[in-house]
Amino acid sequence: MGVKDAQNVINKGSTESLDDLIHYHALKKTGNTQIAKHTLGSFLEAKKNGEFEAYDIMKDPYMRKYTYKALK
């Protein structure tokens, strides 16, 4: 995952895709074994097929460093 993936999501202009990109990033950064075999594309497909739960960045302890100011 990198600049190209982020730019592709931005170009699509979908908030849902941005949420999915953040979810993918959080799973990768925390070393989640469920995500190890996935690329962003295969993750999006798997999530669409129900293999991954709904994601809320505001409830993710790993992402707290990015959301703590929004919670105040």
C-alpha positions as CSV (number, residue, x, y, z in Angstrom):
1,M,0.0,0.0,0.0
2,G,1.4,3.3,-0.9
3,V,0.9,6.6,-2.8
4,K,-0.5,4.9,-5.8
5,D,-3.2,3.1,-3.8
6,A,-4.2,6.3,-2.0
7,Q,-4.3,8.3,-5.3
8,N,-6.5,5.6,-6.9
9,V,-9.0,5.9,-4.0
10,I,-8.9,9.7,-4.2
11,N,-9.6,9.6,-7.9
12,K,-12.6,7.4,-7.4
13,G,-14.0,10.1,-5.1
14,S,-15.9,7.7,-2.8
15,T,-16.1,8.1,0.9
16,E,-16.7,4.4,1.3
17,S,-13.5,3.6,-0.5
18,L,-11.6,6.0,1.8
19,D,-13.0,4.2,4.8
20,D,-12.0,0.9,3.3
21,L,-8.5,2.1,2.6
22,I,-8.2,3.3,6.3
23,H,-9.5,-0.1,7.4
24,Y,-7.0,-1.9,5.2
25,H,-4.1,0.3,6.5
26,A,-5.1,-0.3,10.1
27,L,-5.2,-4.1,9.6
28,K,-1.8,-4.1,7.8
29,K,-0.1,-1.9,10.5
30,T,-1.4,-4.0,13.4
31,G,-0.2,-7.2,11.8
32,N,-3.6,-8.8,11.5
33,T,-3.1,-12.3,10.1
34,Q,-6.5,-12.2,8.3
35,I,-5.1,-9.4,6.0
36,A,-1.7,-11.0,5.3
37,K,-2.8,-12.7,2.0
38,H,-4.6,-9.6,0.7
39,T,-3.7,-6.7,-1.6
40,L,-5.9,-3.6,-1.4
41,G,-7.9,-4.9,-4.4
42,S,-8.5,-8.4,-3.0
43,F,-9.3,-6.9,0.5
44,L,-12.0,-4.7,-1.1
45,E,-13.5,-7.7,-2.8
46,A,-13.3,-9.8,0.3
47,K,-15.0,-7.0,2.4
48,K,-17.7,-6.7,-0.2
49,N,-18.3,-10.4,0.1
50,G,-18.6,-10.2,3.9
51,E,-15.2,-11.6,4.9
52,F,-14.4,-8.5,7.0
53,E,-16.5,-6.8,9.6
54,A,-17.7,-3.2,9.4
55,Y,-15.1,-0.7,10.5
56,D,-15.3,2.4,12.6
57,I,-12.1,4.4,12.9
58,M,-13.4,6.1,16.0
59,K,-13.6,2.7,17.8
60,D,-10.2,1.4,16.7
61,P,-7.6,1.6,19.5
62,Y,-4.7,1.6,17.0
63,M,-6.1,4.6,15.1
64,R,-6.7,6.5,18.4
65,K,-3.5,8.5,17.7
66,Y,-5.3,10.0,14.7
67,T,-8.8,10.4,16.2
68,Y,-8.3,11.5,19.8
69,K,-8.8,15.2,19.0
70,A,-12.1,14.5,17.3
71,L,-13.4,12.7,20.4
72,K,-12.9,15.7,22.7
